[in-house]
Amino acid sequence: MTDLPGEIVENYLIESQAIAVKMIQMINFLDHPINVSILIGSLGVISRYRPQYLSMIILALDKFSRRATERYSNAHWRSICKTLILEMCSMIKIPDSAPFHGRLINILADLGAGKEAERIRHRYSRTFNYQPVGTYIPHILDITPNVQKQLQELSNLPLNLVSNIVIESIKSHQCPDITPVPKMVDSGLLYHLLSVVQPLASLPVQPPIPLGDSPIVKLIRDNPLKRRRELEEFTPSKKRHMEVEISMPSLTQEDLQRFAVQSFERIIKEEKGVIKEGKAEIRKQTLARLAKSLPMSGEPFNNFIEHIIDDIDNRHDLALKWLYQEWINPDHKRYHHILQRLITAMKNLHLIELFPSFLIRLPEVTEDVFHVIDQCCKTPSTVDLGLNTLRDLITLRPPCRNQSIDMLLEYTSHMESSIRRPAIILTRTKIYSNPLFSDRIQEYATNLLYSLVTEENQPSITHEEDIKRRLLLFFALCSKNHVLLNDLVDAYIQVPKIVKKVFHKQSGGLIQTIGMNSPELLNFLSTFPPESTAFVLQILHILTEDKVPSTELIEIVKNIYNSRKDDKHRAKFIIPIASGLEKNELIGHLPEFLLLPANSKKKAIQRMVHHKPAPLTPSELLIALHLIETDENITDILVVKTLHICYNDAEILKPEVIAIVLQQLVDETPIPSLLMYTVLAVVKQHKQMTGFVIDILRRLITKKVWDNDTLWRGFLKCCELLLPHSVPVLISLPEEAFRMALESSPSFVQPIRNHLKKHSNSVLNQSKNNILQNLGKE
């Protein structure tokens, strides 16, 4: 039976009366306290699932509790006693145990748990809508095997006749002296007797009519039993043979079928009443067995399925019991038909929680079930329902595991992202972490990844969605198993350029998940092949995008930088870790940044100025760029291009930043040759800084700006742009510089004359006046 599903094994064990009776009898023969505790717990389970054995179980436990103190030591008895109290308190909560509450409470009182038992009975009596009619005689039903055999032969008799026979059988036995029991009611005793007979007759028990002064009542009242005395088995005083002849009318097969259908329909209609009486479990078992004999083409068969579907949330247990009954038959045609209708209804009702749990408990998961799951997974509105069902089948139903994993992996590479994405998430978070499935999932993902590596004679993959469906599962697994990075880079080297672009685009989330503290990632960065440089650079940029690089990462990148002395673009490795370097160290790398492509230079400027925390302020960056010493490799043109990138950044070219930069640069000796490039940029971008620029020009005159051709040309260009505001600066030039300025830019002559006419206090000396007159004539 080990190959069968657990519920089938449980079903057979509970259904077997022989096993249940044997377990009840075993309690008197076990010596080890651990075995006794286990058996008591098993009897508690039987009492909950098969309440027809409650009477036998309670009798056995009562006998055991009275004899146990003599058989076990005090320590062992205390352990067993706790288990007894726990299980008997649980029995009080069982709806069918209401007639036995008096006996259970008496036993528990002897065990020291009387108050707790009364509290539980008080609470659950209201739930059962039943008040116990009194305290029941503890040992009157301790019937001998002979009497039990006689009772089993009466299983087909009417209930009232069975009651009279039981009473007569008890009257024929000798009873020792008994003590009176308070509050005893006649009808309660008979109700208790009939509850013993009820499992044999398979009929519901109704409280009987009080018997008045019947012989059995007189027997009990005249000879009451003592509670603590052990009652030996009844010995018949004499054998009494009874012959009961019952005439039954002859019924045809059609009549029997009609009566069976009518009974079946009545049991279906009386659902609420049966539940109220606490007999729901018996009703389910009865319906499941009766439905097994209904023809598929008949109306009752279809009505029963509709009855279950109408309230499938509360009737799925009934459906399972029916399916188990049908599955036992060698021909599974009925089983398949019923199951197909039920799971289709569940799918249409979107029962997300019930659907997976129902399928797990089935005796067999058929191809029809997998077909419905496939439909769920391929429909956006029910994809979560289908995937959760596959998850439970993989983890909880080993016979279905292979097929379920294959289906799930197919969805992880589906062309539709709405199906692929949740399937990948489920695989990464719930399935891949299980060592039973990790190798298989990893093999599938690796095959998908390397399918992107095309041979020369094969057409390349150009559709981005097709690339992503083969790539993203492996990316997801890498986030859990960082060792797979080596395989990822190995495939990256071999794939076409269009696939590499998708690698770069989709790797952001993966690298952020791994993080810069991963030992596997740091080891990979230390030994990556040169062909994967572009991918490694992107990894470094992603790792440090919003974070300061760790000490280990900075050390690894510096080793990469130092190992590439022949690479003039090796400074691109410094850019991602710029925020983790000291200010002087970073400024020392500026000349190498100038040799990088424009896009890389822009990234470097952003990392140096805009990263939080920023290693350099905008003013410090601009000053450092102006002070770079140029040579045959680092030319002024490269510096100007870099400054141009800076000046296109509004955060850098702020008036307050520029003011700090110009004031410090004017005080430098010698004055940086590109100072006037910055001044001209300020004149064009910030007209409101004209007065500040005029002051800078005056300070340049004191620095003899005309001695440097580059600065002088920039000075004159700036004066030309600032006319007529720059005329006072031109007039203040020395005579030789004044002449050089007018000769270089004749456009200065007329503004100077206009200025002299408007401002009488502005007078040129004779020499400058002559220069102005002579140039004006020309």
Secondary structure, 3 states (H helix, E strand, C coil): CCCCCHHHHHHHHHHCHHHHHHHHHHCCCCCCHHHHHHHHHHHHHHHHHCHHHHHHHHHHHHHHHHHHHHHCCHHHHHHHHHHHHHHHHHHHCCHHHHHHHHHHHHHHHHCCCHHHHHHHHHHHHHHHCCCCCCCCCCCCCCCCHHHHHHHHCCCCCCHHHHHHHHHHHHHCECCCCCCCCCCCCHHHHHHHHHHHHHHHHCCCCCCCCCCCCCHHHHHHHHCCCCCCCCCCCCCECCCCCCCCCCCCCCCCHHHHHHHHHHHHHHHHHCHHHHHHCCCHHHHHHHHHHHHCCCCCCCHHHHHHHHHHHHCHHHHHHHHHHHHHHHHCCCCCHHHHHHHHHHHHHHHHCCCCCHHHHHHHCCCCCCHHHHHHHHHHHCCHHHHHHHHHHHHHHHHHCHHHHHHHHHHHHHHHCCCCHHHHHHHHHHHHHHHCCCHHHHHHHHHHHHHHHHCCCCCCCCCCCCCHHHHHHHHHHHHHHHHHCHHHHHHHHHHHHHCCHHHHHHHHHHHHHHHHHHCCCCHHHHHHHHHCCHHHHHHHHHHHHHHCCCCCCCHHHHHHHHHHHHCCCCCCCHHHHCHHHHHHCCHHHHHHCHHHHHCCCHHHHHHHHHHHHCCCCCCCCHHHHHHHHHCCCCCCCCCHHHHHHHHHHHHCCCCCCCHHHHHHHHHHHHCCCCCCCCHHHHHHHHHHHCHHHHHHHHHHHHHHHHCCHHHCHHHHHHHHHHHHHCCCCCHHHHHCCCHHHHHHHHHHCHHHHHHHHHHHHHCCCCCCCHHHHHHHHHHHHC
